[in-house]
Amino acid sequence: MHVDADLEEGFFGTIWGRLFLFFNPFLIAAPFLYLLYLIASPAGVFWPVGTGMFAYFFPPAGKESVIPLTVTALRGKDILSPWVTIFYVASAIAFVDIITSYFLLWNLYIAKKIPLIGRWFIKFENFGARKMKEKPWVKKVAFVGVALFVVFPFQGSGGVGASILGKVIGMNKYHAWTAIIIGSFSGCLLISTISYYLGGAVLKAFETGLFQGIGILTLIAIAFIFIYYFTKNHNKKVFEDETEE
């Protein structure tokens, strides 16, 4: 049973609806960037932020490096107040996570067409969704886990990685996207605040691997819970089949 189908019903299930869902993130991003430009261009702070957003799209650049560098660039201009700078940078970088995750979560059905990978993806997704339905606490753990996954900065913890993680463990796209929005904005705001008041010391702190370690441990915890219940469910099914025989 395909529990959480990615294909929408009604208009969004048609070819025109799917094309709309595919291009809609770009339609949202364009006016958002233009609005940032209108607001920040007179103060001369748009291009440092725009450059940071562009760099964040490409690994290995992550929020742990892009945000401190962008905040430092704005501080050097000494135009915006501290909290305007902090909120402006955090919102801009979080928007990248939010819009990329929106694109992936509503278009992930394309990846499921890939031979072999798609079949296993659907299998794990359906199992995770079934477990969340059977045990409500698993849904809560998954939601918090995905949010924390985005909060802690380490390679692959942005909107792309979180979207794939959320779907693989069976979250529906609405819950996964909400978790990513909360986690991304919270993480960006935290890093932006620390960056403003500590400056270059932030980059050195991230180089110690503390935050990467916390993020990886969060991912391991989610994976452990998922694998535990998958194995338990599989063994139970095998036992029941053998008993019936």
Secondary structure as GFF3:
##gff-version 3
##sequence-region A 1 245
A	DSSP	three_ten_helix	10	13	.	.	.	ID=ss1
A	DSSP	alpha_helix	15	40	.	.	.	ID=ss2
A	DSSP	three_ten_helix	41	43	.	.	.	ID=ss3
A	DSSP	alpha_helix	46	56	.	.	.	ID=ss4
A	DSSP	alpha_helix	63	77	.	.	.	ID=ss5
A	DSSP	alpha_helix	82	107	.	.	.	ID=ss6
A	DSSP	three_ten_helix	108	113	.	.	.	ID=ss7
A	DSSP	alpha_helix	117	134	.	.	.	ID=ss8
A	DSSP	alpha_helix	136	151	.	.	.	ID=ss9
A	DSSP	alpha_helix	159	168	.	.	.	ID=ss10
A	DSSP	alpha_helix	173	198	.	.	.	ID=ss11
A	DSSP	alpha_helix	201	207	.	.	.	ID=ss12
A	DSSP	alpha_helix	210	244	.	.	.	ID=ss13
###
